[in-house]
Each structure stands twice: as structure tokens, then as C-alpha cells.
Amino acid sequence: MNIQGHKSPDMVSFPLDIPDVKVNSVRQNEQGDYIITVESTQGYAVCQQCGRRTTQFHGYNGWLQLRHLPVLGHRVYIRLRPKRYICPHCAGKTTTQQLAWYVAKSPHTKAYEQHLLVQLINSTVQDVSRKETVGYEAVNGAVERSIHTQVNWEEFAELSVIGIDEIALTKGRRNFIAIITTQQADGHVAVLSVLPDRNKTTVRQFFETIPPRLRPTLSTVCTDMWDGYVNAVQEFADCHPDVSIQVVIDRFHVAKNYREDVDKVRKQASRRLKKELSPTDYTEIVQGTMWLVRQNHQDLSAVDRKKLRRLFEYAPELKLAYTFREELTAIFEIPLTAVEARTRLLKWAEKVRRSALTGFDAFLTTLHNWLDKIVNYFVNRHSSGFVEGLNNKIKTIKRRCYGITRIVTLFQRLYLDLEGYRRFA
Ligand SMILES: [Zn+2]
């Protein structure tokens, strides 16, 4: 921006960096905002009817004031009167000139809109609205204008690994939606779709939208233990001879399952000890151990481990469940082949079955039913990191976007979080 007539030592001037305009004036209002009035230097418009260029000037529209990128912490607005041209070919049809750096009906320049989108990455509309002093609807408008509402397959050269995950949209109710993502060869995770439910038909319909050129590149689908997903993938593969997919049960979903069982054992033991121990002993031995039990043993300090051992003296059933849990987790950490892993998992299950512990009974059935697909994890283990990372991402999105009920909006926000820095920063 060039502030004309001022050449004092504390003045700076720099280019406005907006094409096809000249600056007529710059002033600052009482709030300290810079108001830059510009005039178009582009001498034509593209006729909205015939698409031809017309250079026949017709007049000016009313003033536009567009929010632009801040300068030295001050808000900046660009003011201009769009020019109107008349088309000699279209019986006097007039067209408003459209310049490249803003979109009709947007209250912002394109550059500022991108700035808003970058602010929105991993954040919330409310937060960005407050920080930027921009209306809630204006931030939403930027999302609506700039982010498409479904996957653009052109952006993909391969799919290789697809992950299916779910989140509950409304708290407390089992109202799940499914989120479909892919991990690219360079490790980048991209969102492919947000489905309104996790029924087989819905999931199958999504797979059918994958363009034929990408189908043969798909090799692995990572999912939770849910028949709707697995059967949809199976049917899809059965219908397309060029498709060969290995279904892998995400190890972190498996872990969630057996870890919850240990938690149940802990709760039972805790209730029992509340009756058996004196209040003082209970406080000293049992209280505050929930997080100790939930942590992996390797992450505990020496003091924590001592406290845990003390608890185990009074709750041998919990010690047993905990030990089984740590053994099972260790199996997933060791670099085993699928065959070795199967043997280890079966041995582990046998040991648990022969023990006095009943807390894992339901999990043993699950393990038995899904064993093949759980073992598939060991074939191509790099997929786990992607699902784990994504799970964390989804968790935070769920927290931040709680209240978003439109799945289209959820797709856009997920897209922004995952692609925003690459596309808009
Ligand atoms: Zn025309």
C-alpha cells in the first residue's frame, strides 16, 4: 500500500498485491482499520449472456467494502465500485465486471477468505469468529464457498488403504455416522466420505462411487469389528473381479474391547474392597488407582508401580486381568508374522480360558469370531499408526464440532483439518 504524500522516516510503503486495480486513497478510521479505496484498471467485462468480452463501459455499481488481510495488526478493508459493461451483441444486456481477487456476494477478498480457513484448521467457527471479529455466518460462508461437500476423486492417484471409523453424533445415543478415510503412499491421510449411518447398504453405496480406475489400487480396508462394514466390503469385492481387498481389524479397536473388560474387573474389585476394608485402608490402597490401572505398565513411575502392587495384593483377580491385558498388548507390539501372531493369540486365549478369570469371556468369543481379520493386522502393520492418528483427530473433531448435525458440514471440516495447510496456507 502506498500512502501518498507522506515520506517521513517512520512510514513504510509496500505493494497492495491485488491485480488489476489502482489505489485511489488510504485512510484510517477511528477503530484503526485501514480503508483502501481502489479502482479497477481492467477495461472489460465478460458478458454473462454470450461469454464474449465487452469493452463498452456502462456505469458503476454501488460501493463494495471487502475485508482483506490485516496489516500490522490492523483490520483492512478494500472499497471499490464495480464497473458495469454493456454487450453490443446481446441487445443491451449489461454485466458487472468480476475481478479475480474476490467472489461476487462474498464479504471478503479471496486472500482473506483463505486466511479465515487457515485460522479454522483444528479450531472452531466460534473461536475464529471472535479472534477475527468476523460474523459466525461469514466464517461459515468461507467454508461453504471454498470447500467442496464431497470427495473429488481427481485428487487421488491411488487409494491402497481405506479406514472406516465411526463417531456418535449425539451424546449418549447410539446414533453413529461412519467416516471413511484413506492413507496415501506419502503417509498423508485424506477424508473420502462421511456416511449418515453404518448400515451395510450405505457403506456399499459409498464403495460403488469409487471410480473404476482407482478400484484396482485398493488393497486394504481397516475397520472396527462391525458386520455392516465387513460385509459391505466383501460384497463390493465379490462384484468387481478387478478388486482384491484384505480386511484388517484395527488393533486399537481390539484393544479398546479388552481394556474395557479390565476396567470392569477393576470396578468389581473396588466395590468388594469397599465392603471388606476399613475406610482408612480403602482410601490408602484403592482410591486414585483407576488411572494407574488404565495406564500401560511401561508408562508408570516407580511410585505408581508400588501403589499398583499394593492394590494387587488385595485384588488378585485384577492382577490377573491386568497381566493378561499387558501380555496381549505386547503381542501386538512384537514384530510377528501373521502365522506367529495367530499362534500367540490362540495360546493367550487358551491361558485366559483355563484361568479362574471370567472377565474376558465376551472378549474371547469376539477374538475367536474375528481372529482371521485381527491377524491380518500383522501382514501390513503400518496401517495401525494411520488409524490411531486418525482416531485422535476424530476425537478432537467430535469435541470441537459437537452440535454439528449436518454430515456435509462434518465432511468439510474434516477436509479442512486434514488438507487445510496444504491447500490454503
Ligand atoms: Zn453478450
Boltz pocket constraint, residues with backbone or C-beta under 6 A from the ligand:
constraints:
  - pocket:
      binder: B
      contacts: [[A, 47], [A, 48], [A, 49], [A, 50], [A, 51], [A, 52], [A, 87], [A, 88], [A, 89], [A, 90], [A, 93]]
      max_distance: 6.0
